[in-house]
């Protein structure tokens, strides 16, 4: 295929690994025919993996992931295959930080286990309250 100076921007879904169209158009300012029809520029969440009002927490193995200081290199994050969807309100209450602008964050296995215990405790509390009624 011929190259062009315009391209449709694509992203790679961090959840399912599929490429998706971001809806943006890229332009080579020099007007050089340097780009393919679609150019993948980074990571994001595809429409199938996105849920309104939720943050996607992707569990990784930090020992196998490449880090840059205190940050995970997204392209070198060793994903375990576990994904947690958490409501915005719950995320803010537990993590005490801003919501990620990209809709997802990486968490380690230990954090995922703590979240699992919190969920089990909350479910147990809901069941006890329902039995009282």
MOZIWO-V702232 format. One record per residue. N is the residue number from 1. PHI is phi in degrees with one decimal (999 if undefined). D_FIRST is the distance of its C-alpha to the first C-alpha in Angstrom with 1 decimal. Layout:
n-><N;N>
phi-><PHI;PHI>
d_first-><D_FIRST;D_FIRST>
//
This chain:
n-><1;2;3;4;5;6;7;8;9;10;11;12;13;14;15;16;17;18;19;20;21;22;23;24;25;26;27;28;29;30;31;32;33;34;35;36;37;38;39;40;41;42;43;44;45;46;47;48;49;50;51;52;53;54;55;56;57;58;59;60;61;62;63;64;65;66;67;68;69;70;71;72;73;74;75;76;77;78;79;80;81;82;83;84;85;86;87;88;89;90;91;92;93;94;95;96;97;98;99;100;101;102;103;104;105;106;107;108;109;110;111;112;113;114;115;116;117;118;119;120;121;122;123;124;125;126;127;128;129;130;131;132;133>
phi-><999;-71.6;-85.4;-142.3;-93.9;-124.2;-152.7;-82.2;-80.3;-122.1;-130.1;-107.4;-72.0;-72.1;-85.2;-100.6;81.6;-89.0;-74.0;-145.5;-79.8;-84.2;91.7;-95.5;-114.8;-101.5;-133.6;-78.4;-60.1;-82.8;57.3;-90.8;-75.3;-118.8;-119.9;-77.6;-58.8;-128.2;-123.9;-82.5;-110.5;172.1;-108.6;-171.9;-113.9;-73.5;-61.2;-68.9;-94.3;-87.2;-128.4;-62.3;83.8;-124.6;-105.9;-96.7;-106.6;-104.5;-80.8;-126.5;-97.4;-63.1;-69.0;-102.7;-92.4;-86.7;-116.9;-123.4;71.7;-100.8;-113.1;-84.9;-75.5;-55.8;-76.8;-115.2;-75.4;-87.8;-79.2;-86.8;98.5;-89.1;-133.3;-118.8;-103.2;-130.1;-61.3;-53.0;-62.6;-65.1;-59.3;-62.7;-70.8;-86.6;-92.3;53.1;-146.1;-67.5;-66.6;-66.9;-66.8;-88.2;88.3;-145.8;-140.9;-98.7;-130.1;-86.1;-61.7;-62.3;-63.7;-61.3;-67.4;-63.6;-62.5;-61.5;-63.3;-61.7;-65.0;-61.4;-64.2;-64.4;-64.0;-64.2;-65.0;-62.0;-64.1;-64.7;-67.4;-67.7;-71.5;-72.3;-78.2>
d_first-><0.0;3.8;6.6;9.5;13.2;13.5;12.6;14.5;16.8;17.4;20.4;21.6;24.8;27.7;29.6;27.5;24.5;21.9;19.1;19.8;18.9;21.3;21.2;20.6;18.2;17.4;17.6;17.4;20.9;20.3;17.6;15.4;11.6;11.9;10.4;7.7;8.3;11.3;13.4;16.5;19.4;22.4;24.7;26.4;27.8;26.0;28.0;29.2;30.7;32.1;35.7;37.3;40.3;39.4;38.2;36.2;37.8;35.8;38.1;37.1;38.9;39.7;40.8;37.4;35.4;34.6;36.6;36.8;40.5;41.3;37.7;35.3;31.8;29.8;27.0;29.9;32.2;33.4;33.6;36.4;35.0;37.8;37.1;39.8;39.6;42.3;43.6;43.4;47.2;47.7;45.2;47.0;50.4;49.5;47.4;49.0;45.8;43.3;40.7;37.3;35.1;32.0;34.0;34.3;36.2;36.7;40.1;41.8;43.5;47.0;46.1;44.7;48.0;50.0;48.1;48.7;52.5;52.6;51.0;53.5;56.4;55.3;55.0;58.4;59.9;58.5;60.0;63.4;63.4;62.5;65.4;67.9;67.3>
//
